Amino acid sequence: MPFNLLKYGLSSEYPVDVDLPAPKELKPAYDVVIIGGGGHGLATAYYLSRYHGINNIAVLEKSYLGGGNTARNTAVIRSNYLTSEGVKFYAESVKMFQGLSNEFDFNIMYSERGQLTLAHTDATVRAFRQRAEVNKHFGGRTEMIDRQQIRELVPTLNLDPGHLPVLAGLWHLDGATARHDAVAWGYAKQAAKRGVEIHQLTEVQELVIENGTISAVKTNRGTVRCGCVVQAVAGMSSQMMKKAGIRSPIQTFPLQAMVTQPFKPFLDPLVSSSALHCYVQQTGRGEVVFGGGSDPYPLFNTRSTLDLKESLLAHAIEMFPFLANAKLMRQWAGITDMTPDYSPIMGLSPVKNYYLDAGWGTWGFKSTPICGKTMAELVASGGKVPDLIKPFGLERFSTFAQVNEMGATAASH
Ligand SMILES: Cc1cc2nc3c(=O)[nH]c(=O)nc-3n(C[C@H](O)[C@H](O)[C@H](O)COP(=O)(O)OP(=O)(O)OC[C@H]3O[C@@H](n4cnc5c(N)ncnc54)[C@H](O)[C@@H]3O)c2cc1C
């Protein structure tokens, strides 16, 4: 290492790692057009190009890479869901996240810290026991812990906040975080290296559907013909589905988060409480991140509100009273596409060759690798839905086969 440093230091010429090639003109046609340059769209492009030999792909992003929810989320990665379908799916994603830095040769700052969810009522304790058992059944590291164990794990946590004393906790050792921009950039760099074209500032405005089959997309830079399209636009999912003439069960709500000045390390695990509608975590830089539930009304807007700040911080301070003196540095919001059962929508659509990656609500960052991988398999096979994502098809809303994750999503994301 010191030798290499010296070599590069003394050399006037050394290879400069170019992140993304300079933007080009759009080609008239691509085999695959991916709408949305967030983590999901970029991951799908990467797995298609790396593992299926499909490289004639354009990722069209109306803004900048990862500038949607990917760069706005609080980076919680976990698999302690409630349903067997959910646990199996997210557990695969956690495994993939663990190897992502190696796969990219680029540090995504994966940090396994465990996630603690607090139970304040007997009903929650019972629900958590069920989650722990389902998780263990599918190989997840999740168990119930008591007040004493919680105290040892998080000494700074107030176990008797106001009217809601903590009774027990769901301790999920696989809980982790990763640097969200790095995930987007890792996928983008590796996809671009394999010939995928990534076009920023390129908005898909209309979809051309002929005889029930997608044939082209119209953008602010012209029309592009395509063999198939993957829609991965998160908060804009319902709007894009409308352009495709697809009825959607999605409603869109803003979701806010905020962060304080840095502190010395005091909190290793991610801590959340659905009864207090709040989760708290400390970043590697020492800042404390707070998040909670979505705003209570549907809206396509990324403004921050004083209402949310007041209610969220009141609860956060109940959990960690010493934070009452902290200085808040930033507050922000994203727009999230919520489904009625709090599970995503992945797979086929009523339009031929038009594939859906939607309904990621407040929980989609953690699924980025597995969603990209399975969506790539779906596209490469010409529409054969991989078993892992079969339960998440759009048709479940008309066949009464919903995958209800409401209890395991709430304020934990
Ligand atoms: C505050 C907050 C906290 C969150 N915390 C967590 C968390 O801790 N853990 C977790 O797992 N999830 C979390 N989420 C949810 C998570 O961020 C999203 O589910 C996930 O990022 C979705 O990824 P994506 O790639 O599908 O979407 P995005 O990153 O939003 O990418 C979609 C892209 O599509 C582009 N686009 C939209 N319309 C068009 C168009 N017409 N043409 C071209 N491009 C278009 C957008 O500009 C955007 O860049 C959180 C979200 C928010 C807002």
The ligand as an SDF file (V2000), in Angstrom:
LIG
                    3D

 53 58  0  0  0  0  0  0  0  0999 V2000
  -37.5270   10.0860    4.4260 C   0  0  0  0  0  0  0  0  0  0  0  0
  -37.5010    8.6930    3.8920 C   0  0  0  0  0  0  0  0  0  0  0  0
  -36.9570    7.6770    4.6520 C   0  0  0  0  0  0  0  0  0  0  0  0
  -36.9220    6.3770    4.1720 C   0  0  0  0  0  0  0  0  0  0  0  0
  -36.2830    5.4360    4.9110 N   0  0  0  0  0  0  0  0  0  0  0  0
  -36.1510    4.1770    4.4380 C   0  0  0  0  0  0  0  0  0  0  0  0
  -35.3820    3.2280    5.1630 C   0  0  0  0  0  0  0  0  0  0  0  0
  -34.8270    3.5340    6.2100 O   0  0  0  0  0  0  0  0  0  0  0  0
  -35.2720    1.9610    4.6480 N   0  0  0  0  0  0  0  0  0  0  0  0
  -35.8770    1.6000    3.4820 C   0  0  0  0  0  0  0  0  0  0  0  0
  -35.7640    0.4390    3.0890 O   0  0  0  0  0  0  0  0  0  0  0  0
  -36.5730    2.5060    2.7460 N   0  0  0  0  0  0  0  0  0  0  0  0
  -36.7180    3.7780    3.1870 C   0  0  0  0  0  0  0  0  0  0  0  0
  -37.4060    4.7170    2.4520 N   0  0  0  0  0  0  0  0  0  0  0  0
  -38.0390    4.3160    1.1920 C   0  0  0  0  0  0  0  0  0  0  0  0
  -37.0090    4.2400    0.0660 C   0  0  0  0  0  0  0  0  0  0  0  0
  -36.2630    5.4310    0.0200 O   0  0  0  0  0  0  0  0  0  0  0  0
  -37.6670    4.0180   -1.2830 C   0  0  0  0  0  0  0  0  0  0  0  0
  -38.6310    3.0030   -1.2070 O   0  0  0  0  0  0  0  0  0  0  0  0
  -36.6150    3.6200   -2.3180 C   0  0  0  0  0  0  0  0  0  0  0  0
  -35.5860    4.5700   -2.3400 O   0  0  0  0  0  0  0  0  0  0  0  0
  -37.2320    3.4670   -3.6880 C   0  0  0  0  0  0  0  0  0  0  0  0
  -36.1730    3.3430   -4.6150 O   0  0  0  0  0  0  0  0  0  0  0  0
  -36.4070    3.6190   -6.1250 P   0  0  0  0  0  0  0  0  0  0  0  0
  -35.1310    3.4460   -6.8390 O   0  0  0  0  0  0  0  0  0  0  0  0
  -37.5940    2.8060   -6.5670 O   0  0  0  0  0  0  0  0  0  0  0  0
  -36.9440    5.1220   -6.1450 O   0  0  0  0  0  0  0  0  0  0  0  0
  -36.2360    6.5430   -6.3120 P   0  0  0  0  0  0  0  0  0  0  0  0
  -34.9150    6.6010   -5.6950 O   0  0  0  0  0  0  0  0  0  0  0  0
  -37.2440    7.5490   -5.8790 O   0  0  0  0  0  0  0  0  0  0  0  0
  -36.0280    6.6100   -7.8680 O   0  0  0  0  0  0  0  0  0  0  0  0
  -37.0770    6.8700   -8.7770 C   0  0  0  0  0  0  0  0  0  0  0  0
  -36.5390    7.8400   -9.7920 C   0  0  0  0  0  0  0  0  0  0  0  0
  -37.4920    7.9980  -10.8280 O   0  0  0  0  0  0  0  0  0  0  0  0
  -37.3480    9.2980  -11.3470 C   0  0  0  0  0  0  0  0  0  0  0  0
  -38.5330    9.6270  -12.1290 N   0  0  0  0  0  0  0  0  0  0  0  0
  -39.8030    9.8630  -11.6800 C   0  0  0  0  0  0  0  0  0  0  0  0
  -40.6050   10.1300  -12.7110 N   0  0  0  0  0  0  0  0  0  0  0  0
  -39.8430   10.0580  -13.8360 C   0  0  0  0  0  0  0  0  0  0  0  0
  -40.1140   10.2500  -15.2310 C   0  0  0  0  0  0  0  0  0  0  0  0
  -41.3300   10.5720  -15.6590 N   0  0  0  0  0  0  0  0  0  0  0  0
  -39.1020   10.0940  -16.1020 N   0  0  0  0  0  0  0  0  0  0  0  0
  -37.8500    9.7610  -15.6780 C   0  0  0  0  0  0  0  0  0  0  0  0
  -37.5410    9.5950  -14.3820 N   0  0  0  0  0  0  0  0  0  0  0  0
  -38.5320    9.7350  -13.4710 C   0  0  0  0  0  0  0  0  0  0  0  0
  -37.1800   10.1630  -10.0930 C   0  0  0  0  0  0  0  0  0  0  0  0
  -36.5700   11.3890  -10.3620 O   0  0  0  0  0  0  0  0  0  0  0  0
  -36.3160    9.2440   -9.2080 C   0  0  0  0  0  0  0  0  0  0  0  0
  -34.9390    9.5540   -9.2650 O   0  0  0  0  0  0  0  0  0  0  0  0
  -37.4790    6.0420    2.9050 C   0  0  0  0  0  0  0  0  0  0  0  0
  -38.0260    7.0610    2.1220 C   0  0  0  0  0  0  0  0  0  0  0  0
  -38.0340    8.3800    2.6020 C   0  0  0  0  0  0  0  0  0  0  0  0
  -38.6120    9.4470    1.7450 C   0  0  0  0  0  0  0  0  0  0  0  0
  1  2  1  0
  2  3  1  0
  2 52  2  0
  3  4  2  0
  4  5  1  0
  4 50  1  0
  5  6  2  0
  6  7  1  0
  6 13  1  0
  7  8  2  0
  7  9  1  0
  9 10  1  0
 10 11  2  0
 10 12  1  0
 12 13  2  0
 13 14  1  0
 14 15  1  0
 14 50  1  0
 15 16  1  0
 16 17  1  0
 16 18  1  0
 18 19  1  0
 18 20  1  0
 20 21  1  0
 20 22  1  0
 22 23  1  0
 23 24  1  0
 24 25  2  0
 24 26  1  0
 24 27  1  0
 27 28  1  0
 28 29  2  0
 28 30  1  0
 28 31  1  0
 31 32  1  0
 32 33  1  0
 33 34  1  0
 33 48  1  0
 34 35  1  0
 35 36  1  0
 35 46  1  0
 36 37  1  0
 36 45  1  0
 37 38  2  0
 38 39  1  0
 39 40  1  0
 39 45  2  0
 40 41  1  0
 40 42  2  0
 42 43  1  0
 43 44  2  0
 44 45  1  0
 46 47  1  0
 46 48  1  0
 48 49  1  0
 50 51  2  0
 51 52  1  0
 52 53  1  0
M  END
$$$$
